[in-house]
Amino acid sequence: MRIGAFLLGPGVPGRDHAAVLDTTVAAAVAAEEAGFDDVWVAEHHFMTYGLVPSAVTLAGYLLGATRRIAVGTAVSVLSTQHPVALAEQALLLDNVAHGRFRLGVGRGGPWQDLEVFGTGAEAVGPGFPESLDLLLATLRGPTVTGAGPRYRFREVDVVPRPRTRPHLPVVLAVTTRASVAMAARRGLPMLLGMHAGDAEKAAFVREHGGPGPHVSAALAYVADTRAEALATVREALPRWLAPGLAGYRRLDGAPGSPRDPLAYTEELVRRHGIGTPDDAVAALSGSAARTGIQHVLLMVEGAGDHARTCENIARLGAEVLPRLRSGERG
C-alpha cells in the first residue's frame, strides 16, 4: 500500500489560525519523518472547515520544508480559477520540486466562492469539463489553445515544460457517477473522500473500469486503547465540524442543510481507523480489500491540537504503516 497524510488545517474554535497552520506545516514535516509516502493538502474558501484557501500555495511551501516526501493538492478547486494559470503553477512546482508535486483537482460546489471569484454557477456545471480539458491540455503541452465557449485564445507556448514525463499526472475528486464517467473518459485516477463508505467507493472503482491508481481518504487516530481514541475524536471532531460545515453557503442563497456534526462524527468513527494500532490496521487493510484502492490518505488532524496531531502521525508511522505495507490484514 501507499500511505499519505491528508491535511485540512481544521479551524478548531479557540485556536488561533496561525497556530492551526503552524500545526499543519509541522504535520507535513512529521509525516516525512514518520515514513509516509506523501502529504496532500485540501483547499477551502471563506469557512473554518479548512483554513487553506490555496492548496497549491501551501503545497509549494511544504515542498520547500521537506526533502523526500511527495506533496499534492486534495484538491485544488478548479471551478474558482483559470485552468491555464493552475496548470502553470503545477508545472512550476513539478520542476523546482524535482517531480515531487502531485495535482488533485475537483469541481467544488455551488458555493459563494463562485460569486466572489466571478466564475459563476456555470463553472461547476457545463463549464467544468471545458476547464478540466484545458488544464490537461496545458499540462501536456507543448502549446495550448482556447477554443471553447468559456475560454477562447490563440495558441501559446506552455512554459515551463513538465519535468515529470510524459506529463504531470492529475487526480480527479469524484462524488457522483457522472464524475466517475468524466474521470474514466479522460483516463484520470479518482480521489474518493472520507465521507464515502467502502461500498460506494468499490462501486465507483468498478464503474471506472476496475482497480487502478485511485486514492481514498480516511480518518485515522490511534491511542493505547480504543476507548481513549474514541473519546479524543468524539470530543474534538464535533467542535471543529459544527462551525466548519455551517460555512458552506450556497451561491443561490438557498438555505443549506449541513450534516449534523455529532452524527457525522459517529459515521466517520464507524468507517475508519479509530482505536489501537491493531484497530487501524484492520480498518485500513479491510477497506483496501473491499474497495481495491491501494493508496490511502489519512486525515491525521482529528485530535484538534498540535501535540496530539504530531504524536498520532509518529505512532501511525511506527505502528501502522509498516504492517499495512507488509500486507498484514489486522
Disulfide bonds with the S-S distance in Angstrom:
none
